[in-house]
Amino acid sequence: MRYFLSVLIGLIFLGCQQSPKSETLTLGTYRGVFKAQDDNDMPFIFEVTSDSTLSIFNAGETVKVEDITYRNDSVFIQMPVFESFIAAKLKDNMLKGNFITPSLKRSLPFEAQRDSVRFTVKNKPEFDISGNWETVFSPHEAENSYIAKGIFSQSGSQIVGTFRTTTGDYRFLDGVVDGDQLKLSTFDGSHAFLFTGKITKDSIHGMFYSGNHWKEPFTAWRNGTFELPDADSLTFLKPGYKTIDFTFLDADGNEVSLSDARFENKVVLVQIMGTWCPNCLDESRFLADFYTENKSRDIEIVALSFEYAKTEEAVQ
């Protein structure tokens, strides 16, 4: 009996040795890289703050991730709000895998290692592009062309800013001017963007990459007085209509109409949004705080959400 117990204890100990605890991320700063088209690196910086949390940094934005799990030699990083996640092999604090968006059937190659530099600068900047830039995306395609306003602030080689369009903006762009080359990137947990371009004294000719599924050219001209069309001119009632009206199902499956008694004699703010849209989520946070502070003032806020999901089950 004593011999049997000794053998059993030995087998249990051997089993523990053969199944070591999975490696976890070490605290510190990492440089993540997605692979865009044309063999371009699309970098972003993140800091691992615990084995289950990290923060992604884009210029003035911080995206906090609080859902990191491990299985065998792999790590799974679930993005907040959005469905997308990173699945990667983890070895010696290096990650290699993919950024996955299930509903769109997209997979973007991903790597990361300990580093704090988004873009390496090899040359002194030849230009300072601080200020406003009149911009046209897809300038040679009449059907797909659209205008934007580039807004940048440069300090030495480092640059932050965005391209603002008539429907939103391209988020918190962070990058460098390397000689006469512009490099900007951002990653908000759902969208991975890269902008590259060649700068002259008063123009930028470049390319906009979204993940590895989309790219389009852009041209920008320095123009300190350029403004986008007034927002009130972009949203209007069609001829023959005097008021907006709608009937939609809410999250609980109940019909909500603008003619409902709850809205009578109140100011009703209608938000057109989608949970996939980061600009919309910025607006939703603002409106939620505004409503909390002003709900006693006869105001109601209704969000009409346009989603990628094709079925009610997929929305849940």
N, C-alpha and C positions, 0 to 999 in steps of 0.2 A: 504493500500500500504506500509506504514511504517512497519507494522507487517511482511508483506511478505519479504521485504528487510532484516529485522533482521533475519528471519528464514534462508534465502538464504545465508547470510554471515556466520551464524552459521554452516550450512551444509558444506560450502566451507572450513571453518576452521577445522571442524571435519575430512573432507576428507584429508586435509594436515597432520593431526595428524596420520591418519591411513596408510599413505604412506610415511614413513620416508625415508630420503636419505640413499642409500646403504652404508654399512660399507666399508671403504677402508683400504688398508695396511698402518700401521704406519711405519714411517721411522725407520731404524735400521737394525741390523744384525740378520739373521735367519739361522737355521740349517734345511735344507731339507733332507728328507729321502725317498728313494725308497726301496721297498721290493724285494730283490733278492731271488733266489732259496735257499733251505735249511734254510729258515727263517732268512736270513742274512739282516742286514741293510746296505744300500748303500748310505752313507751320502754325502752332499755337502753344502758349505757355500755360502750364497748370502746376499747382502745388498740392502734394499729398499731405493732408493735415492729420489723418489717422488711417488705420488700415481699412476703414470703411467710408472715408470722406475725402473729397478733394475740392479745390477751387480752380476754375478756369478764368484767365485774365485776358480781357480785350480792352485796351485803352482805358476808358472810364468805367467799364463794366466788369463785375465779378459774378460768375455763375457758380453757385454752390451745388455740388453733387453729394448726395447723402445715401446712395444705394450702390455699394460695391460688394460683390460677393466673389467667392473663390471656389473652384472645383478642380481637384487634381493640380495640374500645372497651369491652369487658366484663370484669368480674372475677367469678371463681367461688370462693366461700368454702365449703369442705367442712368440715362439723362433725366433731369427733372422736367416735368410737364409733358415733354415730347416722348413718343414711343421709341425713339432711336436709342441704340446702346452700342458700346464697344465690347467686342469679345476678342481677347488676345492671350497668347501664350506669354507666361511670365518666367523669366530666367535672369538671375543676376541683375535685377532692377531694370531690365530691358523688356519692352513689350513689342509684340508683333502679331497683328491680327487684322480685324476689319471693323469698320464703323457701319452698322447695319440699320436700315429702315425697313421693317418687315412689310408694311402695307404697300410701299412703293417698289418692293423687290429690288432695293438698291444695296450694294455692298461696296464700300470705299476702303482700299488698302490703308493700313494704319501702322505706324511704328512710333515708339517713344523711348527716350533714355534721359538720364540725368543731365540737365543743361538748363540755362536760364536765358539764352540768347535766341530770340525769334528769327531774326535775319542777320547773317554775318555781313559786315560792311568791309569792303576791300578798298574803296576809293573815297576820297573827300568829295562831299556833295558839290556839284557844279551849279546847282540852283536851289533857291529857297522858294517853295511853292505855297507858303502860307497865304491864306486868303480864299477868295471865291473863284470858281471855275465854271464857266458855261460848258455843259457836257451833253453829248449826244451818243447814245448807245445804238449799236447796229446802224451807223449813219448811212450805209449804202443799201439798206433794205427798207423801202418805203413802208411796207406793211408791218414790220417789226421795230422800226425806229421809234425811240422815245427820248425825251429830254430829262436832264438831271442837273443838279447843282452840286459841284464838288466843294466841300468846305474843309480846309486843312489848316493845321497848326504845326509848324516845324521848328525843332530846336536842334541845331547841329545836323546830324544825320537822321535823328529820330523824328517820326511824323505820326500824328493821329488825325482822325477826321472821319468823314463819311461822304457818300454820294446820296443826296436827298432827291427823291423823285416825286411825282404827283400823287403816288399811292403809298408812300412810306419812305424808308431809307435802307441803306445796306449796312446798317448796324455800326458797331464800334470798331472801326478799322484801325489797325496798329501796324506800323512798319517803318521803312527806312527809305532814304534817298541815297543810293550808292552810285557815285559819279553822276551820270545822267539817267540812271535807271530808278524807276519807282517800284516799290514792292510793298503791298499792303495785304493783310489777311485778318480773318476773324473766324471764330467758331462759337456759336451760342448754344450748343447742345443739339441743334437740329440742322442748322445751315452752316456749311463750311465754304467760305468765300476767299478768293485770291484775286488781286488786281496787280497786273504788271504793266509797265509802260516806259516809253522813252520820252524824256523831257527835253524840250528846247526852251528858248527864252520865254515864249508866250503860249506854248501848246504842249499837250501830252497826247501821244498816240499809244494806245494800249489794248490789253485784252482782259476781260472779266471771266473768271472761271467759277462755276458753282459745282462743288463736288467733282466727280469725274464724268458727269452726264451732260454738262452744258458749258458752252463758252460763247462769247460774243465780243466783237471789237468795240472800242469807244474812242472818241476824240474829244478833247477838252481844250478850251481857250481861256486864258486869264481874263476875267471880267468882274471887276469889283462891284458893279451895279446890277449884275444879273439877278433876277428873281423868278421863281416859278410862278405859274398862274395862281391867282387867289383861290384858296380852297373853296370859297362859296360859289365860284364860277364852275366848279367841277361836279357839284352835286345839286340836282334840281329836279323838280317835278316835270313830267312829260306834259305836252300840251293837252288840255282837256281835263287835267286833274287839279283839284284845289287843295287836296290834303293827301297825306300818305295813309295807307291802310294795309293791314296784314292779318293773317290767321295762321299760326304755326303751333306745333306741339312743343311743350316744354320738356325738360329733362325727365319729368315723371310721366310723360305721355298725355298730359292735359292740354286742351286747346287754349291758346292765349290770343286774344284779338285786341286791337287798339280800341275797339268800341266797348270793351268790358267796363263794368261799373267801377272797378278799382282805379281806372285811369281818368274818370270823369272829373272835369274841372281841375286837372293837374297838368303841370308841365311834364311832358314825356320825352325823354332823350332816347333815341333809337341808335344803337351801335351796330354797325355791320362788321362782323369779325369772323375769325376762324381760329381754332386752338392751335393750328399749325403756323400761325402768323405771329412772329415775335413783336412786331409793332402793335398788333392788336392786343397782345397780352400786356404790353406797357400801358396801353390805354385802359384796359380792364382794371389793372391795379389802381390807376389814378381814379377811375370812376367809382370803384368800390370804396376807396377812402372818402371821396367826395360825398357819396350817398350816406355813408355812416355819419358824417358830420351835418348833413342837410336833409335827412329823410323826414324831418318834421315840417319842412317848408313846402309841402304839396308838390313833390317831385318824384317821378318814377323813372327808372332806367331799364330798358329792355335790350338785350343783346340778341341779334339774329345771326346765327352761326352757320357758315357754309363750310362743310367738312369734306375731306377726301373719302370718308367711308361711304360705301354704296348701300349698306343695309343698316337697319336699326340695331341689330346685334353687334355689328362692327363698331358702333359708336360707343357702346358700353365699356 
